[in-house]
Amino acid sequence: MKTVKLLTFLTLNILLGLSFNQVVVAQQGVIEIKRELSPDPLVISGNSLAKVKKDCGLIPSQPNQIIVVKESIPYLRLTLEGEGKATLLVDGPGGRFCMLPDNYGNQPEMTGFWSPGEYKVYVGNLSPGTHVYKVHISRLKNSQYRQP
C-alpha cells in the first residue's frame, strides 16, 4: 500500500513539474548527471532534519542526495532554496565544501567546473528542526528558476 502511495505521489510530482516550467521534482536517492542536463533546472525537494552539529551548521547524519557526475562538466550550478538559515555541504572528488547563507538574502550556491565522480549533498540549517528545501541544479549561469 505504501508503494502505491509513493508511486502516485512521485507520478503526480513529475506530471506537475513537467507542466509547470518543465521542472522535475526528484526525491532522495542517486541522480546521474551527464554533460547535457535535461530538464534544466533539475529540482530536488525534501525535508532536512538536522541532527549532527558540524562546521556547516546542523546537518543530517546521511546525505540528502547523491549526485553522480558521469563526465566532466565545464559549468554546473547547485543552488539551495530553503527555510530558515539553510546550509549546503557538498562532499565530492574535489573536496568538502560548505556554503552558508549570508545576511543579504543570497542563497547558498556552488558553481563552476565539476569533475566526474560521486558528490554527497547534505542540506542543513543553522537553526534546529525540520526544514523544507529545494536544490536547483542547472547549467545556466544566471538564476533563471522561479522564486516562490
Secondary structure as a PSIPRED ss2 file (coil, helix, strand):
# PSIPRED VFORMAT (PSIPRED V4.0)

   1 M C   1.000  0.000  0.000
   2 K H   0.000  1.000  0.000
   3 T H   0.000  1.000  0.000
   4 V H   0.000  1.000  0.000
   5 K H   0.000  1.000  0.000
   6 L H   0.000  1.000  0.000
   7 L H   0.000  1.000  0.000
   8 T H   0.000  1.000  0.000
   9 F H   0.000  1.000  0.000
  10 L H   0.000  1.000  0.000
  11 T H   0.000  1.000  0.000
  12 L H   0.000  1.000  0.000
  13 N H   0.000  1.000  0.000
  14 I H   0.000  1.000  0.000
  15 L H   0.000  1.000  0.000
  16 L H   0.000  1.000  0.000
  17 G H   0.000  1.000  0.000
  18 L H   0.000  1.000  0.000
  19 S H   0.000  1.000  0.000
  20 F C   1.000  0.000  0.000
  21 N C   1.000  0.000  0.000
  22 Q C   1.000  0.000  0.000
  23 V C   1.000  0.000  0.000
  24 V E   0.000  0.000  1.000
  25 V E   0.000  0.000  1.000
  26 A E   0.000  0.000  1.000
  27 Q C   1.000  0.000  0.000
  28 Q C   1.000  0.000  0.000
  29 G C   1.000  0.000  0.000
  30 V E   0.000  0.000  1.000
  31 I E   0.000  0.000  1.000
  32 E E   0.000  0.000  1.000
  33 I E   0.000  0.000  1.000
  34 K C   1.000  0.000  0.000
  35 R C   1.000  0.000  0.000
  36 E C   1.000  0.000  0.000
  37 L C   1.000  0.000  0.000
  38 S C   1.000  0.000  0.000
  39 P C   1.000  0.000  0.000
  40 D C   1.000  0.000  0.000
  41 P C   1.000  0.000  0.000
  42 L E   0.000  0.000  1.000
  43 V E   0.000  0.000  1.000
  44 I E   0.000  0.000  1.000
  45 S E   0.000  0.000  1.000
  46 G E   0.000  0.000  1.000
  47 N E   0.000  0.000  1.000
  48 S E   0.000  0.000  1.000
  49 L E   0.000  0.000  1.000
  50 A C   1.000  0.000  0.000
  51 K C   1.000  0.000  0.000
  52 V E   0.000  0.000  1.000
  53 K E   0.000  0.000  1.000
  54 K E   0.000  0.000  1.000
  55 D C   1.000  0.000  0.000
  56 C C   1.000  0.000  0.000
  57 G E   0.000  0.000  1.000
  58 L E   0.000  0.000  1.000
  59 I E   0.000  0.000  1.000
  60 P C   1.000  0.000  0.000
  61 S C   1.000  0.000  0.000
  62 Q C   1.000  0.000  0.000
  63 P C   1.000  0.000  0.000
  64 N C   1.000  0.000  0.000
  65 Q E   0.000  0.000  1.000
  66 I E   0.000  0.000  1.000
  67 I E   0.000  0.000  1.000
  68 V E   0.000  0.000  1.000
  69 V E   0.000  0.000  1.000
  70 K C   1.000  0.000  0.000
  71 E C   1.000  0.000  0.000
  72 S C   1.000  0.000  0.000
  73 I E   0.000  0.000  1.000
  74 P E   0.000  0.000  1.000
  75 Y E   0.000  0.000  1.000
  76 L E   0.000  0.000  1.000
  77 R E   0.000  0.000  1.000
  78 L E   0.000  0.000  1.000
  79 T E   0.000  0.000  1.000
  80 L E   0.000  0.000  1.000
  81 E E   0.000  0.000  1.000
  82 G E   0.000  0.000  1.000
  83 E C   1.000  0.000  0.000
  84 G C   1.000  0.000  0.000
  85 K C   1.000  0.000  0.000
  86 A E   0.000  0.000  1.000
  87 T E   0.000  0.000  1.000
  88 L E   0.000  0.000  1.000
  89 L E   0.000  0.000  1.000
  90 V E   0.000  0.000  1.000
  91 D E   0.000  0.000  1.000
  92 G E   0.000  0.000  1.000
  93 P C   1.000  0.000  0.000
  94 G C   1.000  0.000  0.000
  95 G E   0.000  0.000  1.000
  96 R E   0.000  0.000  1.000
  97 F E   0.000  0.000  1.000
  98 C E   0.000  0.000  1.000
  99 M E   0.000  0.000  1.000
 100 L C   1.000  0.000  0.000
 101 P C   1.000  0.000  0.000
 102 D C   1.000  0.000  0.000
 103 N C   1.000  0.000  0.000
 104 Y C   1.000  0.000  0.000
 105 G C   1.000  0.000  0.000
 106 N C   1.000  0.000  0.000
 107 Q C   1.000  0.000  0.000
 108 P C   1.000  0.000  0.000
 109 E E   0.000  0.000  1.000
 110 M E   0.000  0.000  1.000
 111 T E   0.000  0.000  1.000
 112 G E   0.000  0.000  1.000
 113 F E   0.000  0.000  1.000
 114 W E   0.000  0.000  1.000
 115 S C   1.000  0.000  0.000
 116 P C   1.000  0.000  0.000
 117 G E   0.000  0.000  1.000
 118 E E   0.000  0.000  1.000
 119 Y E   0.000  0.000  1.000
 120 K E   0.000  0.000  1.000
 121 V E   0.000  0.000  1.000
 122 Y E   0.000  0.000  1.000
 123 V E   0.000  0.000  1.000
 124 G E   0.000  0.000  1.000
 125 N E   0.000  0.000  1.000
 126 L C   1.000  0.000  0.000
 127 S C   1.000  0.000  0.000
 128 P C   1.000  0.000  0.000
 129 G C   1.000  0.000  0.000
 130 T E   0.000  0.000  1.000
 131 H E   0.000  0.000  1.000
 132 V E   0.000  0.000  1.000
 133 Y E   0.000  0.000  1.000
 134 K E   0.000  0.000  1.000
 135 V E   0.000  0.000  1.000
 136 H E   0.000  0.000  1.000
 137 I E   0.000  0.000  1.000
 138 S E   0.000  0.000  1.000
 139 R C   1.000  0.000  0.000
 140 L C   1.000  0.000  0.000
 141 K C   1.000  0.000  0.000
 142 N C   1.000  0.000  0.000
 143 S C   1.000  0.000  0.000
 144 Q C   1.000  0.000  0.000
 145 Y C   1.000  0.000  0.000
 146 R C   1.000  0.000  0.000
 147 Q C   1.000  0.000  0.000
 148 P C   1.000  0.000  0.000
